[in-house]
Amino acid sequence: MGCDTPGWSHARSPDRRYPGYYRIISSIRLGAKRATLRCRIKAIEGRLAVPAGTGRNRRRGYATQAERFEKQRRVQALRARLAGVEARIDAGRVSVCRGGTRLAKARHSLPAAGRTLEQWRQEWDAERWFLTADGEAGKPLGNETLRWNPGEGWLEVRLPGPLAHLANRPHGRYRLSCRVEFPYRGDEVAAQAATGAVRYDISYDPGRGRWYLDASWRAPARPVPALGELRARPVLAVDLNHGHLAGWAVTPDGNPAGPRSQSPSHWPASRRRSGTDGSGPPSPPSSPWPASTAARRSR
């Protein structure tokens, strides 16, 4: 994907420069991390300004001198982390782990991660095996690099220059021998491919041993309803708990409209902790990709 050919120079990066994608991701994450660290430091310093066991101007100090001492050490560590983040932002240094930091760290503790070395290697390779191409509205079927034909069910890939000799179709294109279909809402994918740009992602699932094709596109802008309009209709109240999500449909007068719904969730409890005392987790960075429809999966 790093080949500098017309169809591939923008296959991964929105700004048509391959390293630009990682620069965008890194800047968003570092900016969010810097903002979170500043909030944590400010919260701890506010409580350190009040003597232990006392309160002042609706702000309480830490309960004991020992806790206050630990928080002093904590704020020093946070300041050091903040200085490192700001230095990386000023230098414009990009830090990327292709395959994911979480999976890379799991390699050093396979028993705790519940994986064997072979299982980890399959997941690691699958995370690094991806093929993505942003769509172009003016191109046939909405994409020049990855092209899916809804009527005939074939998928073509425009090969980069060094692989052009492997093409089995004209103009350096390779058509897969298998049929590709979207069993879920494929008519919407076909309609979008006929009228606009479609982004395609090819990924591999090592657990099922299958390759998947996902399609996505920018959703049309819609006016945001006013708060009064939303309050005039039933709403869904969601309670985030450790291990499960609880949802309840509520009428405009505040009464439940039916029985409570509960579903399991793998959201860790640490994510629910408040950051007011500096111990909460950082906020997840926003996605650099435009708002789009839910991905349609094909195999």
Secondary structure by P-SEA (a helix, b strand, c coil): ccccccccccccccccccaaaaaaaaaaaaaaaaaaaaaaaaaaaaaaacccccccccccccccaaaaaaaaaaaaaaaaaaaaaaaaaaabbbbbbcccaaaaaaccccccccccaaaaaaaaaaaabbbbbbbbcccccccccbbbbcccbbbbbbcccccccccccccbbbbbcbbbbcccaaaaaaaaaacbbbbbbbbbbccccbbbbbbbbbccbbbbbcaaaaaabbbbbbbbcccbbbbbbbcccccccbbbbbbbbcccccccccccccccccccccccccccccccccc
